[in-house]
Amino acid sequence: MLSSGGAARRFTVHLGFTARDLGVAREVAVGYAEALSLLRPELALGASALSPAEAWQRAERLFCGALGPDGERCVDVAEHLGFHHAPGPGGLGWGDGDGGRG
């Protein structure tokens, strides 16, 4: 990342798009976030959120973010069923996997 000196600060980018409903919007937003994180690994994938364009204060997270036993965060979609999964191929999996929430 380019830096102009000083301590690094976090920023958020808001990308607008259209979708027929919230479910489709979530799928599209997750796809954008995952694709961008492949191109720019410094992106905080777990911080990705979705909101109506006119109501940014109603943002909901896109990814689970549960803390795992090795300190990694789950990168599955928010409110997923079953095991949690750490990032990367063969990433750590944890949880009971019984089909329950998160």
C-alpha positions in Angstrom: 0.0 0.0 0.0 1.2 3.5 -0.7 1.9 5.5 2.4 2.6 9.2 2.9 4.2 8.6 6.3 2.8 8.4 9.8 0.8 5.6 11.4 -1.4 3.5 9.1 -5.2 4.2 9.5 -8.2 2.1 8.4 -10.6 3.4 5.7 -13.8 2.0 4.1 -14.7 2.1 0.5 -18.4 2.0 -0.5 -19.2 0.4 -3.8 -22.7 0.8 -5.3 -24.5 -1.8 -7.4 -28.1 -2.8 -8.1 -29.8 -6.1 -7.2 -33.4 -7.3 -7.1 -33.5 -8.1 -3.4 -31.3 -8.3 -0.3 -30.5 -12.0 -0.7 -29.1 -11.4 -4.2 -27.3 -8.3 -3.0 -25.6 -10.3 -0.3 -24.4 -12.9 -2.9 -23.1 -10.2 -5.2 -21.4 -8.3 -2.3 -19.7 -11.5 -1.0 -18.4 -12.2 -4.5 -17.0 -8.7 -4.9 -15.3 -8.9 -1.5 -13.8 -12.3 -2.1 -12.6 -11.3 -5.6 -11.1 -8.0 -4.3 -9.3 -9.8 -1.5 -7.6 -12.1 -4.0 -6.3 -9.1 -5.9 -5.5 -7.1 -2.8 -4.7 -9.3 0.2 -4.3 -6.4 2.5 -8.0 -5.9 2.4 -9.8 -6.7 5.7 -12.3 -9.3 4.2 -13.9 -9.9 7.6 -14.8 -6.2 7.9 -16.9 -6.3 4.7 -20.4 -5.2 5.1 -23.6 -4.5 3.1 -26.2 -1.8 3.5 -28.9 -0.2 1.5 -27.4 2.7 -0.5 -29.5 5.3 1.4 -28.9 3.8 4.9 -25.2 3.1 5.5 -26.0 3.0 9.3 -27.9 -0.3 8.7 -24.7 -2.1 7.4 -24.6 -5.8 8.2 -21.4 -7.9 8.0 -20.9 -10.3 5.2 -18.6 -12.8 6.8 -18.7 -14.8 10.1 -15.5 -13.6 11.8 -15.7 -16.1 14.6 -12.4 -16.4 16.4 -10.8 -19.9 16.1 -8.6 -21.8 18.5 -5.4 -20.6 16.7 -6.6 -16.9 16.7 -7.7 -17.0 13.0 -11.1 -15.6 12.0 -13.7 -17.6 10.1 -14.1 -16.5 6.5 -17.4 -18.2 5.8 -20.4 -16.1 5.1 -22.2 -14.6 8.1 -24.7 -16.9 9.8 -23.4 -20.0 7.9 -24.2 -23.5 9.1 -21.7 -26.0 10.4 -18.0 -25.7 10.8 -16.0 -22.5 10.8 -13.1 -22.2 8.3 -9.9 -20.2 8.4 -8.7 -18.5 5.2 -6.6 -20.1 2.5 -6.5 -23.5 0.9 -6.7 -26.2 3.6 -7.4 -23.5 6.2 -8.1 -24.7 9.8 -11.7 -25.9 10.4 -13.3 -25.9 13.8 -16.7 -26.2 15.5 -19.2 -29.0 16.0 -20.4 -29.2 12.4 -23.8 -30.3 13.4 -25.6 -27.9 11.1 -26.3 -25.4 13.8 -25.7 -21.7 13.3 -22.2 -20.4 13.3 
